[in-house]
């Protein structure tokens, strides 16, 4: 999630910078509106777009040493993870976020109730497709869909009333209300994000530019009429008001000439392509470690640093000389987005994820969904070599290391790499399992499997005989 928000923020920041430098007041208002709405939504979608990048073999841990460790030795290398402040901090952040959403929603609800109150208690009549509500309350005139709210029609002479109707009709004609509802929804869900409010400012300003342009074409006194609205009470935020947004900027736009360069809006195309290449999600299903960190599926996963010593001396059988041989210490994942990744070895209270279960866990998922593929293997006993499998607090597989499939007693076999690629694809598409729980709270945890650690004693996962698969559930 943190990685997703970072990518969204980068796209919005770059898009708004480009807008301010190359597009604002330099292209027709319609094109500017398209640009803002397109980049606003693209930033939310692009980080979710899967891109194929590095081949499946690229992520393999090449540092696995020929020096084997037994399972107990590997387990001892896991960090002792105990319940700490991470769960508390996560809970506090969740509480703050939910509180912010509720407060933002309440603001919109209050505005909606104001509109309803004005509608219910006002004097209503229809004219030229509008339902006009005279509220008898001093406020700037505003519209909401086909509803037009004013204090009293008698406040306006024929000329002013005509300008007001043209202005609000332009809002209705161009469906500006849909933009407002969209940006208000984002304001509720992403209330903490400052760039949402920058987008809201620019989009509402463009709405007024478009409506002002329509009204100004018919009356030279429109600017003076617009200034008068500054003295009135602002309208609800979810409405379209004559006196909303920056009146100074609107007056500047009304009295300035600008060169319409619609070609500038085509900056959007290469910009979106660049965003896709830079910020799209890497969803080959291949989690790729970069040192002790891996960013995968919107998460940042950190690993235990390698231990010392990192090598040992052994005598070469052929030359009789002592040679230094690297030790492939295990570096299991220990944190996800700064929260702990738990394991039942050191946290006895942990209730494991259903992904560990034989009947409906990861192994069952692979065998059931890959039955047609794996049944083509030569006869024999097989085992999946999967390490460092992690499920998050939602039960999703957020990290794994797939070392392939082996034929017990013989090791590798022809076509093993193709089967390994198949397993990668299946793990990427794996459904959500029941998450692990610690003291009643869903947490990220390691999935424990007999072959979880490279070099451990290999246990059989399934048997192929005459192109039929049998395993613990079917035997």
C-alpha positions, 0 to 999 in steps of 0.5 A: 500500500505504501508503495502504491501511494508513493507511485500515485503521488509521483504521477500526480506531482509530475502531472500537476507540474507539467500542467502548471508549466505547459498547459494552464491558461495555454490550451483550451479549457476543455483540453485542460479539463481532459488532461486533469481528469485523465491524469487524476484517474491514471495515477490510481490505475497505472500502479496496478497495471501488470508489466512483464519485466525480468525472466523467471530465472533472474530472481533465483538465489544464486548464493545457496551454498553446497554446504547444506544445513539441516532444518533445525539449523535454518530455523534457528537463524530466523529472527526472534519476532515477538509482538511489538509496537508494530501492531499497535502503530498499525492500529493507531494509523488505521484508527486515524485514517478511518477517523479522517474518512468519517470526518470528511464524509461528515463534511459532505453529509452536512453540505448535503443536508444544507442543500436538502434543508434549503430545498425543503424550506425554499419557495420552488417553481420551474422555469426553462428546465430549472427548478428554482428554489428561492431560499430567502437566505443570503448566499451566492447563487449555486446549482446542483443538477437541475436545481438552482438556488438563489435568495430571491429572484427579485435581487436580480435585474433582467440582465443579471438573471440572464447572466446567471442562467447562462453561467449555471446552464454551462455547468449543467451542459458540460456535466461538471457535477460529475467531476465534483462528485468524483473529486469529493469521493477522492477527498474522502478516501484520500483525505490525507493527500495534499495533491487531491486538494490541488486537483480539486482547486484546478478542476473547479477553477476550470469549471468556472473558466468554462462557465464564465466564458459562456456568460461573458460572450453575451454581456460585458458587465459580467465581471462586475456582476461576478465581483458582487458575489464575493460579498455573499455567503459561500455555497456548499462544496458539492454544488456549482456556485457562481462565486466559487473558486478564485474570483481573481484568477477568473477575472484575469482569465476574462480580461486576458488573451491567450494563444490556444495551443491544443497540441500541448495537450498531446503531452498527455500521451508520452507522459502516460506512457512514461508513467506506465513504464516507471510506475506500473506494478511489476506483476510477473509474479517474480519477486525480485530482491534488491539487496535486503529489500524487495518491492512486490505487489505494492509492499516493501519487504525487508530481509534479515541481513546475511550473517557472519562468517560469510565463508569457510575454508575447505580443502579442495579434493583435487588440488589439496589446497585450502579454498575459501567457500561462501556460506549461503546463510538464509536471509528470510523476510522479517518485515513488510511495510515496517510491520513484523512478519511472524512465524510460529517457531518464535511466536507460539501464540501465532495461529498459522495461515490456512496456506500452511494446511495440507488440505487447502493450502498452497500445496493443495492449490498448486496440485489441484490447479496444475493437475493437468500439467504435473500429470505429464511428468515422468513417473516418480515422487515429486516435491515443490521447493518453495521458500520464504512464502509470506502471507499478509494480513489479508491472506494474500501471497505477498512474497515467495521464492520458487526453486522449482520442482524436483524428482525425489532421488534424482533431483532435476529432470528434463523440462524442469524450468518450464514447470518452474515457470508454470508454478510462478504463474500459479503462485502469482494468481493464488487466491487469498487464504485465511491470514495468520492471527496473533492474539485475534489480530490478522498479521503477516506470517511465514508459510511453513512447509516441509520444504520451506528451507533450501537444503532441508530434508525433502518430503514428498508432495505428490506422486505421478504414476501413468500420468495420474497424480496421487497425494496425501489427500487422494491416497 
